[in-house]
């Protein structure tokens, strides 16, 4: 049954707050099986003042505080929202869509943007040996105080904590700019107002941008994704454009079967903004079933286009024969549900990341956002130690990415840490870091886990890694965080096939890999571009360490010269 949003007071009018009207419409839809909420095409505005407020634990976002929500969907089954091409414009800190425990639910045909984004930008108008000036747009409201620049967002002043340089021609991160004016590096600079609307940055040996390039000035935290999906099943998002979000474009945790079709995190046509989402375009944590990302565009977000992973938790204490106290370590993993009865849990050494035992969960009790009590069906392994890690082997999705484009974002391309079947096919990827990053980490982000079947075929990799080594050594970087992988007989990752791709690159490095049992690089075409200068971080196009069952055959290198790879510290002719 079709439910029309305008019957509940929704109005596509400038200055009208649609938050209460949408809440009423959603309440009415609860009573209707198979309801479809439809918006007449127009531009709808939303403010946080009258929005629903709820405390949410959202993985890989800053955790503190309540969230205001425009569309809160809880327990919906067979529900559809169709924007019919409408624009939803948000004002200040709020989450457009939260989907909790929903099934067979679809959202389609809409645009999401913020009237005022959570960043500022200006142009480098002067540079000398130890300082540079940024010209802000006319009319920009800002304050320089206490060796800092402040901008207004959501009704309060936010302090700038980092700068990212974008090339004025490509509208992508500038060559070798990376994060070299953010976080710790940013704290070393001195800030002053050179003139009205002009900010001067000064410091010894600081990274100097190029005159005429655009500087994105970052402030605030990653709090509000455009879409937050928690514990859902059979969910589809179709024909959606996210032009901005003060967090990720989409974050899904503990979900089963998600399909994104033309879910685009993209610049608004005609805008001078150079940032879409403030973090990843899409992100999936502890999911299972099929994740399908189909003909999507991910551009200019301030982190990766897609990250798929689980969570490693630390063993804090043994409590009897079959009980553990475990800790969620990373501050952006706090409060995230990582296990339920019946799940298979892997016990993992922190130094090798290798699984040494498995067991089945009988009961889970969350004590608070930091600690959980796990009770197992079987006795604990005798050698399970405090500070070892546990990971969930049940919640690992298959991932299919087809026909997608990645460009002009900060950081890497696709981050893959799932033991499900992975296929990347027919995509065009251009990232300032690695085009594909396969890792695994039990010491910093605590993102699991080992891949078991990855196929990367018929993709185009175009001038990746132009900010090397900030976000990877090579176009494809397989680098689990294991300090000495050669010390261990087993490998962390398995069965990675890189076949029939085109690599157009200005540099040397194509594949860097560590701790892999079974890697094939076959039928690929490597051509040289002159887009950027060489940075020579890698000396060989393929460098593999602590790897087994390596197969490199039938690849074409454009210049026809002799090609040498480094395989387990041995030079091998792969021409």
Steps between C-alpha positions, in 0.01 A plus 500: 500500500629847408517760778552857379730711716320827420184372674694520827622854439825443309574807286781559249541861610810700591512557877232242587610227744364163386622306803167472683305431180731210416468364852121499469514332160733229628273435800204454268694257280558270798137388481510414127649180363724562201473877534676723248564858616521728195622860480388723214816618328638812666755635745425414865688651796569346842636650823611311813299711749186280489662177389487173692792464738668169570830368631667288233826308486617538141814314400792703365335825606561718804292346774416768756157666519144456381402516134209687346327300224267610219380157377505238778392162365478229766375147440362575154422208268417539132515880524605737220587870488500654153620858468412513129814705440449736794782675683520472878707789640621480860607778733755436774584177686246226431475159332264488202419127514531243779377147423485263799389137479337558163446232235404507132516879510589728208593868476527646151502804273624782720783746554662578836695817568576748776422870464830573676767229490728389783817642345626826353723562203714774354769557239876524551567862401861544617795282589858548616770281654329460838139616469194514280172692490149371438241730346154413632187549287333839524259518793649202688440522874804401703705595803874484566571460870746310717723396208200338334235561234135448591198456273131481583316169460172399658472815706842484664861576412719205402879504506695408187728201567637419156546606139478297180633637172304444178634555149318791335496319165414140591286584808673206666754493784819667383797281411685384814286720725357222717423589861817700544315804634261316731493367856849513659653688207227763519566564869852618411388792284426855614182670383421868456273725299703666223209717383123486496411160358864387477648241739878467533665171599863509607745239627846347466529222242125480445350344189435792266208480255507627144371848423156491344405165653195464723537430871227309680494608865374217719312546827241314705483125548362211299165467674216502250494260205237549233380141560552288811375141471504279809397132512308499172427235240425513126544876460529700177608856431448604140557814293620714789743794476681601819661837435615550860491333840684601821600137542483206260267469206378166635601284794343156555571272795374150578291486184414216262467560123535861387475620142619844391400587143607842370566614855725792412710704740577778258553872457192706422523599132608862466619535860839638601510265800772237483382272781205260515494278811729593789611136530442177300242482224385155620604283794388153614582351841422147622255435217417175322317372195547693176619859477453615140629841388374550148582789265574755770715813484715587802690827466661770715414348837760556773571131550457172315220410256432167672628312804376151593629346822429345837625600845775343705435523875761449772486223761504695826454214748426126519200433724483125553512216251274647234458874566697800383491869571582675174567866424408704196824689467474770235298802603298478176404138569346562841152360553491312168329157516764250391352160595180313580422143615588242236778706342842346439782693666864487392783536749781702345859578600573870497849470350418260215125567455470124451203304635601229749157380619127542440199468728124559499323775695241388755417838653597868465455768764598859429620656826543844347636651179852373579461144631301187420471162673519208259395151608601213269348160431844339534784546752738779410824410323765436764737743329253787464680793660409844621576749219428244232219601266165350406316550172162389368531238224123483438440862402712532185317605183555421137578821311427576134602836352415544131499794260601760760720807472734635769681830462635812667450384859741520787674171593451163331262306278328181619601367843423131529520299822240223472537125467197483270524475122608832351465613138614839366417512131464766234582796724703815428716598796721805546601567861790693657583187696475133414212419267437184702621459858481164677627515854394366843605665824496417870698795629348826374159493325439136605332420169478129416542277305685270266379465140449153355377561145549831315465547124605835349438491125418719200554824692680818396745646751584854389793684660447366852731567793594858412531582870732208575582374760231663713230248403685210342821398322346369178181500295396180677633488855454179701655583832369342821644667810743219585845623595693184402278278280799290395522360854174308460441193287140584413387806303225738605333556158416239235393468137528844344463511122586817301412424138437686174515850641646814346749695710578845363765635733766768519700303757660160559293328768212279385464238777645492849412197712586330828388174660294359211450133415390494138531817292456515123589796278407401146387650171537859616606793280732763650541830317697809597355848539669835551234638736737540796871470577638169622520470878703172501373362831508154341793380295317207338149490349414197714644447846383204709624395842423188706276378217431149363360365173573805289387493136603787269433428131398653164511866598577776249730787585464779247862599456615143436798524733615224729287495816632372831285423804620443855349182641601410853821702460590325172503687168284324241468581128125538429530653152 
